[in-house]
Amino acid sequence: MPPKKEIAEHIVKGLEEIYPEAKCSLDYTHPYELMIAGRLSAQCTDARVNIVTKELFKKYPTLKSFADADPDEIAEIIRPCGLYKTKARSIAEMTNTLHYKLDGVIPQSIEELTKLSGIGRKTANLIMGDIHGKPAIVADTHCIRITGRFRLTDSADPKKVEADLKKIIPPEKSSDFCHRLVLFGRDTCTARNPDCEHCRLRVYMEEKAEEFKCRV
């Protein structure tokens, strides 16, 4: 079996061929909106988040309007996302801090981002990659599942997966790599009943790496 770094390079190239455009699956216009959408995505699908944020961002069109909002009113709009009371409270606290204490400036490190209410490493990495254009590994459910199947990591712990992938994924490719994993995880390498028969990445990998096998 080829070393993990070689396998990772082939997977990165294969995903680039299959999905030329790497785009965040969460809809947003302003950076703080991506932070809010990331918070809502916890235990909720991106598709549902995008439906909810369409109404949410219309009602609160500015960072200040979020910072001054009543958490209970936010909660009613985001109810379909689950854990809505907790998420509403953290959204109100986060946007209040951003507007009144940070002058609307988005922190530029994982450490500072995760100090904000409701922002974990997954969303912090999303912000680092999509907003600041820095290397980032977003260890979401698709990333953990697929990189485990392709033997790039032996862990299911997000922080450990992030650390494992940082060692083998080219930094400048890391953010887009994670976006492509989401697309691949939705249309082919699903959690249940993955479509191995029509898996273009598996075919590509078997052509590039001798003795390559995924764990599905």
Secondary structure, DSSP 8 states (H G I E B T S, - for coil): ---HHHHHHHHHHHHHHH-S----SS--SSHHHHHHHHHHTTTS-HHHHHHHHHHHHHHS-SHHHHHTS-HHHHHHHHGGGSSHHHHHHHHHHHHHHHHHTSTT----SHHHHTTSTT--HHHHHHHHHHTT--------HHHHHHHHHTTS-S---HHHHHHHHHTTS-GGGHHHHHHHHHHHHHHTS-SSS--GGG-HHHHHHHHHSTT-----
